[in-house]
Amino acid sequence: MAPTIEDTARDLAWRLRSQGDGDLVTLFAEPLPVAIIADLIGVPRAAAPDLLQWSHDMVAMYRFGRTEVEELAAERSSREFATFLNDAIAATRSTKRTGLLATLAASSDDPLSSDEVVSLVVLLLNAGHEATVHQIGNGLASLLSDGTQLADAWNDTHDAEAIVEEMLRHDTPLHVFKRTALVDAEIANGVHISRGQEIALLLAAANHDPNVFDDPERFDPQRRQKPHVSFGAGPHFCIGAPLARLELQIAFRVLREEVPSLRLAAPPLFRDSFHFRGVERLPVRCG
């Protein structure tokens, strides 16, 4: 996957550089992950705009205080996406497409139902690009917050892997998850949790725990790395973490190589969202 991710990222970076300025979210952060997900699913990249819209509509169901309009849009997009996938599955049988859909369509051992395939691919679409989009925006907002250009904020003394991990820790795109306690437990400060009790895991708060991280509110590219929980832990650890890390490391390296003068043109605008923490607009200048 790495060569495909790099080629796609470089093409988007060239377009951004040629344009000179614009919104990095729409020009780079959104199109990169959704193009890779389209490849993984095994559908044409031309479908990426529809995939993006369907995903945005469906994940709106996670929002606190969502409106009826948002709920209706989510239902409509769910139906449209299911129809699209069923048509795509049928098409794989008459073409030589590769990808997840082709693999599922060719499976003869305990085949999945259409509904199971749709559910699986919806999960892949939402989990495989939404958080990555937000992390690209959040990461650059943190890295360039003091007005410096990318080449100065990320120089040859910095380790790409370490910077990405600090971005994930400092401003993770997924702040909260609901979990159910399977056993009675007691955590710090004598807090008792009963078996069957629902709890909210505040991942972002854990990533800013001063008992674990020195000066946790500060973004520090040179920070000595300690484990963060941006991808969860245990049996709920994000299965897409390796792909997300790969995309992020390649994306930021390519931006540094192709658009070293990249800097913020205006403060980032963050989404009004309960579940996802992400930049809605990130105005940048390349020259």
N, C-alpha and C positions, 0 to 999 in steps of 0.2 A: 504493500500500500504506500510505502514512503515515497517512491518515485512519482506516483500519481498525485499524491498530496502536494509534493513540492512543485510539480509542473502546474497544477491548478493554482496554488498560492502565488507562484511567480507571475503567471498570466494576470491575475487580479492585481498584484502589486504594480505591474507595468501600466495597467490601465489607470490605477490610482495616481501614479507618478505623472502620467501624461495629462491627466485632468488638472493636476496642480493642487486642488483642494476639494473638499467635499465631506460627506458623512462616511466615516470609516465603517460604520455598522452596515449600511446598505451596499457600500462598494467592496467590502472585503470580509467582514466578520460573518455576515449572513450567507453570502453565496459559496464560501469555501466549504463549510461543513455539510451543507445540504447537497452540494455536488458530489461529495464523497459518499454520503448516504445513498444517493440515487445509484451510484455505481455498485455499492454493496447490495442494495436491494435487487438491482438488475433491471432498472428502468432507464429510459433515455434522460439525459441531463436536461433536455428541453422541458421536462416535467417539473424541474426544480421550483419555479415560481409557484406552481400549484401546491407542491409538497410543502413549501414554506407557509403559504396561507392556511392550508388545512391544519398544519401543526400549530400555528399561532392560535387559530380558533379553538382547537381541541384543548390546548393547555390552559386556555382561559378558564376552564372549569376548575382549575386549582386556585383561582383568585378568591380572596376574601371579599364578600359583598358583591359578587358578580351580578350583572343585570340579566333580565329576561332576554334582552337582545343578544347578549353574549352566549347565553345558554342555547338559544335557537340557532345561532351561528355555529356553535360547536356540534349540535345535532346534524345540521345540514352538511357541514364539512366531513363529519364521520361517515355519513351516507355516501357522499361523493368519493371519499377516499376508498371506501369499501368497493364501490363500483369500479373505480380505477384499478384497484388491485386485482379484482376478479377478471377484468378485461386483460390485464397484464399477464396474469397466470395463463389464461387461454392463449395469449400470443406466444408465450414461451414454448408452447407445444409445437408450434409451426415455424419457429425460428431457432437460431443457434445462440440465443442470449445466454449469458452467464449471470451468476448472482444468486442471492437467497431464493428468490421466487422460482428460478429454474431448478434449483436443488429440491425445493419442496414439491414442485410440480412433478419431478421425475421420481420422487420417492414412492416405492411400492410396499415398503415395510412399515406397517402401522401408520398410514398416511394421516395427516392432519385434516380436519374439516375446514371448509372455507372460512368459517367464523374464527377458528383457531389461527389460521394463517393471517387473517386480517389483524387479530389482536396482537400477534407476535410482531408484525411489521409496524403497527402503530407504535408499539413500545420502542422498537428500534429507531423509528423516525424521531419520536419525541426525545428519547434519551440520548440518541446519537448526534443530535445537532443543537437542540435548544440550549443546553448548558454550555456547550462549546462556543456558541455565538456570544453568549453573555460573558464568558470568561475572557475571550479575546478583547472585548470592549472594556471590561473591568480591569484587566491586566494592563492594557495600554493607558487607561485613565490613571492608574496608580503609578506606572512607570514615568509618565510624562507630566505628572501633576505640578511639578515646580517650574514648568515652562521650558525645560531643556528639550533639545531635539533627540531623536532616538539614538543616534550614533554616540552621543555623550552619556545618555542615561544607561546605555547598554554597550560597554566597551569590551575590549579583548580580555580584560581581567575577570569578566563575569562568566560564570558557567551557565549555559542555556538551561540545563535541567534544574539547577538550583533556583534560577529566576522564576521559572514556570511554577515550581513548588511554592515559592514565596507568594506568587500571584494567587495561586489556589488558596493558600492559607489566609492571606490578607483580605481578599474580597471574593469569597466563594459565591458562585451563582445560585446555589441551592442552600437556603438558610435553615429550613425547618422540615422535618419529617415526623409523621405520626407513627408511633409504635405501640404495641401491646405487651405488657410485662408477662412473661411466661411463668415466672416464679416470684415469690416474695423476695424483695431485695432492699438493701439499705445502702445509700450512697453518702457522699461527703456531708458533713455537718448534721448527721443523724436524720436525714430525710428518708422516710420509709415509703416504699412503693409496693403496693399489694398486687398479687397475682391477678391478671385480668384487667388491671388498670391501664387506661390509655394515657400516654404521655407524649409530649412534644419534644423532640430532640432538636435543640438549637445548635446546629453544627457550626454556624458562624461564631456563636458565643464561645464554644469550645476552642475554636481556632484563635481566639483572642484571650485565652485564659492566662492571666499574669503569673500563675503558679507554674506554667509550662514554658511560656514564651516571654523573653525579656522585652520590655517596651512594645507590647503586642500591637498597639495602634499604628506603629511606624512601619512603613513599607521599606524593607531592607534587602536589596538584592544580594548582599554579602552575608545574610543571616546564616548562622550555623543551623543546618536543617534538623528539625525534630518532626516526628510523625504528626500530620494533621488529619482531620476527619472529613475533608471536603468530599471524599468518595464513600463516606460511611465506613463501616467496619464489620467484621465477622461475616455471617451468612448473607447480610444485606450489602456487602461491599459491591460497589458499582462494577458490573461486568464490562462496561464500556470504558473503564479507566485507562487501559493501555492505548486504545485508539485516541481518546481525548488527549492524553499526554503527548502522543506522537504528533497529532495535529497541531497542538499548541506550540510545541518546540519547533516544528518546521515553520509554522506561520510566522512566529516572531523572528526567527533567524532570517527568513526570506525578506520580511519587511525591513530588517536592519541592513541587509545586503543591497536591496533594490531601492529603498527609500530612506537613506540614512538621515536626511534632513527633516523627516516627519516630526511634526510637533502639533500640539493642541492649538486650534484657532479660536476656541471658546470653551467655557466650562462644559463638561459632559452633562447630559440630561438623563437622569435615571428613570426607569419605568416605575409607575405606581403599581406595585405588585407585591402580594403577600408571600407567595411561594418562591418566585424567582427574583433574584437580585441581579439586575442587568442594566447596561446602558442602552437607552432608546436611541439617542443620537450622540455621536462623538465627532464634532467638527474638527477637521485636521487640515493642516497646510503642509505641502511637500517642498516648497521652495523658499 
